[in-house]
Amino acid sequence: MMTVTATRKQLPPDWVLFILTGLNLFNYLDRYVLSAVLTPLQKDLGLNDGQAGRLVTAFMIGYFVTSPVFGWLGDRWSRKWLIAAGIFVWSLGTILTGFAATFAMMIGFRVLVGLGEASYATISPSLISDNYAPAKRNNALTIFYVAIPVGAALGTIIGGVIAAKWGWRHAFICAGVPGLFLALVMLPFAEIKRGEAKGKTTEAAKLPSVRDIINLIRIPDYVLVVFGYTAYTFALGAFGHWGPTFLHRAHGVAVDQAAEFFGAVLVVAGLVGTLLGGFAATAWQKRNPAGYAWTLGLSVLVAVPLAFGAFLAVSTFWSMAFLAAAMFFLFLSTGPVNTLILETAPANLHASAMAISIFTIHLFGDMWSPEIVGRLADSFGGNLQKAVLILPVALIAAGALWLALALKTTRGPVHTTAPA
């Protein structure tokens, strides 16, 4: 009797990118439902602004604390299984959020959502990186990260609409259910070998040691990218959480209309900005080794005065206009920053490099910023407009660090090994 051994088919790179981008869209859709339903949720559970901000802190604890674990596993284990597990867990946590009866339960379920998203966000970029050569990698990652504004917008819009018609609990349940099935989509296919796109399968096959991972923080270019990203994330995380509420309190925009506007801006500014910034950075990088870094630093610094204008404008129209313009410039950096995180790290440490980045940007960035803004608003007698003024200051720090990287890279090549 002859035995036939079935061989799993490997997906073409563009299909891998398409599937992972679609899953990333649901990732951010689930995450941003919370900001859309924050006002009715606070009223129903009796939460003050500080407690409402702590819900994001709880998510970030689950997200950043476990990311180094998934980075370690992602450089060793089957990435498709880790991705599937992450999707299932975050979807389950989103559904359970809709059933939370107390603040403590809400905290626990948001931690669970963060844990599931940590697996996906840490491992997926390394899988994309191995499917595309360096010349095409930034464009591929740019497309992958287009899912951030689109998913965030859909979460904000859909969450607001469902909450207005059927209540905030149904918004979480409807957002989470599809993920329970989407978790299975990649399992039937074989995954690419680590380092294959760079022709460094031997290097990538070497299992990294703890010392190798620790040495990432000794790579100057990697450190500048991540620290700049931390300040950037501090600002975006807080306003992503408080954005619709800011428009409601400062300008009297209805809750559902504020959510719809914020979602529409995320779609247009996020989609166009992410694509334009990513593709322009790729073209710039071909002519200048610091093209990615210049895109990061300049785009953020242009957004700073626009952000101040959005927060200080008396006119609702001008506040919204400045807000939309600031978000457009901030989204220009989405693709290049993640490309630089991977390209400043050795091939066998890509998942770990993403994990350390995620750990750092959230531990020192948006883990605390929504709660800090909420507590500042409480100390100002509920004046959220004053509290959010700390966010453009964080963007100045981000821009300065990324411009320092651009100047450093212009004088020499990007380093992917730690100094001796």
C-alpha positions, 0 to 999 in steps of 0.5 A: 500500500502506497502512502501519500503525504499531503503537503500544505500549500504556501500562500502567495505573498499578496494573499498573506498581506490581504488576509493579515490586513483584513484581520488587522482591520478587525483588530482595530475595530474591536479596540475603538468601539470603546471610545465610541460608546464611552459616554453611555458606558460611563453613565451606565456604570457610574464611572468618572473620567479617571476610571474611564481612562483606566479602562485603556490602562487595563487593555494596555496591561494585557497588551504590553505586558504579554508582548515580550512573551509573544515576541519570544514565541514568535521567533521560535514557534509557528506564527500562524497558530499564535496569530489564530490564538490571539484573534480568538482571545481578543474577540472573546474578550470584546464579546465579554466586555458587552456583558460586564456588570461592574467596573472590575469585570470591565477591567478584567475583560479589557485586559483579555482583549489586550492579551489577544491583540498582543499576539497578533500585533507582535507576530504579523509584521514579522510574517509580512517582512519575510514575504517581501524583499526590502524594496517592497517591504515598506509598501507592504507594511504600509498597506497592512497598517492602513487597517489601523485608521479604517478599523478604528473608524469602523469601530468608532462609527459602528460602535456609535450607531449600534450604541445609539440604537440598541445600547453600548453592550450590543456594540461590543458583542457585534464587534467581537463575534466575527473574530471567533470564526476569522481566527481559523482563516490562516491555519490550512496554509503553510507559512514562509521560512523566517528570513527568506525574503532577505535570503537570510534563512540561515541567520533567521533560523538561529534561535535568539538568546536572551542576550541577543534580545537585550542587545536590541536596546544597544542599537542606536537607530532602533532606540531612536525609532522606538523612543520617538514612537513612544512619545507619538503613541502617548499623544495618539492614544490619549486623543484616540480615547478622548476624541469624540468626548472632547468634541462633545464637551468642548463644542457641544457636538452630539455623542453619536455625531462626534463619533461619526465625525471622528470615524470619518476623519480616521477613514479619510485622513488615515487611509490617504495619509497612511498610503501617501506617507508609506509610498512617498517614504519608499520613494524617498528612501531610494534616493536617501538612506534617511528617507523613512526617518525624515518622513517620520520627523517632518510629518509629526512636527507639521502636525504640532501647530495643527493639534494646538489649533484643534484644541484651542479653537473657539469655533467648532468648524475650525476645531474640526478642520485643524483636527482633521489636518493634524490627523492626516499628517500624523498618519503619514508616519504609520508605515515607515515607523514599523518598517524601521523597527524591523529593518534596524533589527537582525533577521532572527529578532524581528518578532522580538523587535516588534515585541520590545517596541510594543512593550515600550511604546505602551508602558511609557506611552498610551498605557497612561496617557488616557488616564493622565488626561482624564485625571487632569480633566477632573482636576480642572473641574471637568475641563477636557479642553485644557487637559488635552494640551499636553498631547502636542507637547509629546508630539514635539518630543517624537518629532525631535527624536525622529529628526535626530535619527534622520540626521544620524542616518544621513551621516552613515548607514542604519545599524542592525547590530549592537555596538561591541 
